[in-house]
């Protein structure tokens, strides 16, 4: 279920790509799972391929204090709206 009012089958594909569009990490979740809940899983996949990413650009769904703290601790620049 996507939300309280919307009853549909929905999935979200959380995908991390490099600047050339190559997929570095992906996680598929039910549509009612918030983006921020899978951020660390996707980041862990990315850091297996790119050990020291310089920046992460993401949409507003990933703009949380916990995500910003995680990125700062790993010396990754958050680029969030």
BAPA-940919 format. One record per atom (N, C-alpha, C): atom name; x, y, z. Coordinates in steps of 0.05 Angstrom, whole numbers, always signed. Each point is the difference from the previous one (the first is absolute). Last residue first. Layout:
<nodes>
{node "CA"; {X; Y; Z}},
...
</nodes>
This chain:
<nodes>
{node "N"; {+372; +383; -41}},
{node "CA"; {-16; +24; -3}},
{node "C"; {-9; +11; +27}},
{node "N"; {+93; -56; -15}},
{node "CA"; {-28; -5; +4}},
{node "C"; {-16; +26; -2}},
{node "N"; {+100; -49; +0}},
{node "CA"; {-11; +20; -19}},
{node "C"; {-30; -6; +0}},
{node "N"; {+90; -26; +67}},
{node "CA"; {-28; -3; -7}},
{node "C"; {-9; +22; -19}},
{node "N"; {+101; -45; +18}},
{node "CA"; {-15; +25; -1}},
{node "C"; {-29; -6; -8}},
{node "N"; {+74; -62; +55}},
{node "CA"; {-14; +2; -26}},
{node "C"; {-18; +24; +1}},
{node "N"; {+56; -43; +72}},
{node "CA"; {+13; +21; -16}},
{node "C"; {-11; +0; -29}},
{node "N"; {-30; -52; +78}},
{node "CA"; {+16; -14; -21}},
{node "C"; {+14; +19; -19}},
{node "N"; {-57; +33; +69}},
{node "CA"; {+19; -17; +14}},
{node "C"; {+18; -16; -19}},
{node "N"; {-70; +55; -35}},
{node "CA"; {+22; +16; +11}},
{node "C"; {+21; -17; +14}},
{node "N"; {-78; -43; -32}},
{node "CA"; {+17; +9; -22}},
{node "C"; {+23; +17; +10}},
{node "N"; {-65; -28; +63}},
{node "CA"; {+14; -24; -11}},
{node "C"; {+20; +9; -22}},
{node "N"; {-57; +66; +35}},
{node "CA"; {+20; -8; +19}},
{node "C"; {+17; -23; -10}},
{node "N"; {-75; +26; -51}},
{node "CA"; {+21; +20; -2}},
{node "C"; {+23; -6; +20}},
{node "N"; {-76; -55; +4}},
{node "CA"; {+15; -4; -25}},
{node "C"; {+22; +20; -3}},
{node "N"; {-57; +11; +74}},
{node "CA"; {+16; -25; +3}},
{node "C"; {+16; -6; -25}},
{node "N"; {-61; +75; +2}},
{node "CA"; {+24; +4; +16}},
{node "C"; {+18; -25; +2}},
{node "N"; {-59; +11; -87}},
{node "CA"; {-6; -3; +28}},
{node "C"; {+26; +5; +16}},
{node "N"; {-37; -7; -105}},
{node "CA"; {+10; +22; +16}},
{node "C"; {-9; -3; +29}},
{node "N"; {-23; -55; -78}},
{node "CA"; {+24; -9; +14}},
{node "C"; {+11; +22; +18}},
{node "N"; {-76; +12; -58}},
{node "CA"; {-7; -22; +17}},
{node "C"; {+24; -10; +17}},
{node "N"; {+5; +70; -68}},
{node "CA"; {-7; +9; +26}},
{node "C"; {-8; -23; +19}},
{node "N"; {+67; -24; -81}},
{node "CA"; {-23; +18; +2}},
{node "C"; {-7; +5; +29}},
{node "N"; {+103; -16; -34}},
{node "CA"; {-25; -15; +4}},
{node "C"; {-23; +19; +2}},
{node "N"; {+116; -15; -13}},
{node "CA"; {-22; +17; -8}},
{node "C"; {-26; -17; +1}},
{node "N"; {+106; -5; +42}},
{node "CA"; {-25; -14; -6}},
{node "C"; {-21; +20; -6}},
{node "N"; {+117; -6; +1}},
{node "CA"; {-25; +13; +4}},
{node "C"; {-23; -19; -6}},
{node "N"; {+92; -29; -1}},
{node "CA"; {+4; +28; +9}},
{node "C"; {-26; +14; +7}},
{node "N"; {+31; -109; +6}},
{node "CA"; {-14; +19; -16}},
{node "C"; {+4; +28; +11}},
{node "N"; {+52; -92; +12}},
{node "CA"; {+0; +27; +12}},
{node "C"; {-15; +20; -18}},
{node "N"; {+5; -97; -20}},
{node "CA"; {+7; +1; +28}},
{node "C"; {-2; +28; +13}},
{node "N"; {-50; -50; -81}},
{node "CA"; {+15; +25; +2}},
{node "C"; {+6; +4; +29}},
{node "N"; {-41; -80; -17}},
{node "CA"; {+10; +5; -27}},
{node "C"; {+18; +25; -1}},
{node "N"; {-42; -26; +81}},
{node "CA"; {+15; -24; -9}},
{node "C"; {+12; +4; -27}},
{node "N"; {-56; +66; +37}},
{node "CA"; {+27; +2; +10}},
{node "C"; {+16; -26; -4}},
{node "N"; {-93; +6; -26}},
{node "CA"; {+17; +19; -16}},
{node "C"; {+29; -1; +10}},
{node "N"; {-64; -49; +49}},
{node "CA"; {+4; -12; -27}},
{node "C"; {+19; +17; -16}},
{node "N"; {-29; +35; +81}},
{node "CA"; {+19; -22; +5}},
{node "C"; {+6; -14; -26}},
{node "N"; {-65; +67; -2}},
{node "CA"; {+26; +12; +4}},
{node "C"; {+21; -22; +4}},
{node "N"; {-90; -26; -3}},
{node "CA"; {+9; +7; -27}},
{node "C"; {+28; +12; +2}},
{node "N"; {-41; -21; +82}},
{node "CA"; {+4; -24; -16}},
{node "C"; {+11; +6; -28}},
{node "N"; {-24; +72; +56}},
{node "CA"; {+25; -12; +8}},
{node "C"; {+5; -26; -15}},
{node "N"; {-83; +46; -16}},
{node "CA"; {+24; +15; -8}},
{node "C"; {+26; -14; +6}},
{node "N"; {-97; -21; +18}},
{node "CA"; {+17; -18; -15}},
{node "C"; {+26; +14; -9}},
{node "N"; {-71; +45; +49}},
{node "CA"; {+4; -26; +15}},
{node "C"; {+19; -19; -15}},
{node "N"; {-31; +87; -34}},
{node "CA"; {+21; +2; +20}},
{node "C"; {+6; -26; +14}},
{node "N"; {-73; +10; -64}},
{node "CA"; {+27; +0; -12}},
{node "C"; {+22; -1; +21}},
{node "N"; {-95; -42; +25}},
{node "CA"; {+11; +27; -5}},
{node "C"; {+28; -2; -11}},
{node "N"; {-83; -71; -10}},
{node "CA"; {+25; +3; +15}},
{node "C"; {+13; +27; -8}},
{node "N"; {-81; -40; -39}},
{node "CA"; {-5; +15; +25}},
{node "C"; {+25; +3; +17}},
{node "N"; {-5; -49; -86}},
{node "CA"; {-4; +29; -3}},
{node "C"; {-4; +16; +25}},
{node "N"; {+61; -90; -4}},
{node "CA"; {-28; +6; -3}},
{node "C"; {-4; +30; -1}},
{node "N"; {+95; -30; -31}},
{node "CA"; {-16; -2; +24}},
{node "C"; {-30; +3; -7}},
{node "N"; {+110; -16; -41}},
{node "CA"; {-29; +1; -7}},
{node "C"; {-15; -4; +26}},
{node "N"; {+105; +34; -31}},
{node "CA"; {-17; -14; +20}},
{node "C"; {-29; +4; -8}},
{node "N"; {+112; +16; -39}},
{node "CA"; {-29; +1; -3}},
{node "C"; {-14; -16; +22}},
{node "N"; {+102; +46; -45}},
{node "CA"; {-15; -14; +22}},
{node "C"; {-29; +3; -5}},
{node "N"; {+63; +30; -64}},
{node "CA"; {+20; -9; +20}},
{node "C"; {-13; -15; +23}},
{node "N"; {-18; +31; -111}},
{node "CA"; {-12; -7; +26}},
{node "C"; {+21; -12; +18}},
{node "N"; {+13; +74; -81}},
{node "CA"; {+4; -28; +6}},
{node "C"; {-11; -6; +28}},
{node "N"; {+4; +87; -46}},
{node "CA"; {-25; -15; +0}},
{node "C"; {+4; -30; +5}},
{node "N"; {+65; +76; +3}},
{node "CA"; {-4; -10; -27}},
{node "C"; {-26; -17; -3}},
{node "N"; {+33; +37; +83}},
{node "CA"; {-6; +22; -17}},
{node "C"; {-5; -8; -29}},
{node "N"; {-21; -74; +73}},
{node "CA"; {+22; +19; -2}},
{node "C"; {-8; +22; -20}},
{node "N"; {-73; -54; +62}},
{node "CA"; {+15; -1; -25}},
{node "C"; {+24; +19; +2}},
{node "N"; {-83; -56; +60}},
{node "CA"; {+22; +19; +2}},
{node "C"; {+16; -4; -26}},
{node "N"; {-107; -23; +36}},
{node "CA"; {+23; -5; -17}},
{node "C"; {+21; +22; +3}},
{node "N"; {-99; -47; +35}},
{node "CA"; {+20; +19; +10}},
{node "C"; {+26; -6; -14}},
{node "N"; {-107; -21; -17}},
{node "CA"; {+26; -9; -7}},
{node "C"; {+20; +22; +8}},
{node "N"; {-106; -33; +30}},
{node "CA"; {+20; +21; -4}},
{node "C"; {+27; -12; -7}},
{node "N"; {-112; -31; -6}},
{node "CA"; {+27; -6; +7}},
{node "C"; {+17; +25; -5}},
{node "N"; {-112; -33; +14}},
{node "CA"; {+21; +18; -10}},
{node "C"; {+27; -9; +10}},
{node "N"; {-115; -19; -6}},
{node "CA"; {+25; -14; +2}},
{node "C"; {+22; +18; -12}},
{node "N"; {-88; +42; +46}},
{node "CA"; {+10; -10; -25}},
{node "C"; {+25; -18; +7}},
{node "N"; {-72; +71; +47}},
{node "CA"; {+3; -29; +2}},
{node "C"; {+8; -12; -27}},
{node "N"; {-6; +100; +58}},
{node "CA"; {+6; -13; -25}},
{node "C"; {+4; -30; +4}},
{node "N"; {-16; +58; +73}},
{node "CA"; {-22; +5; -18}},
{node "C"; {+3; -15; -27}},
{node "N"; {+67; -6; +70}},
{node "CA"; {-26; -5; +13}},
{node "C"; {-23; +2; -20}},
{node "N"; {+91; -25; -45}},
{node "CA"; {-6; +19; +21}},
{node "C"; {-27; -7; +12}},
{node "N"; {+46; -59; -61}},
{node "CA"; {+16; +23; -3}},
{node "C"; {-4; +20; +23}},
{node "N"; {-6; -111; -4}},
{node "CA"; {-17; +24; +0}},
{node "C"; {+18; +25; +0}},
</nodes>
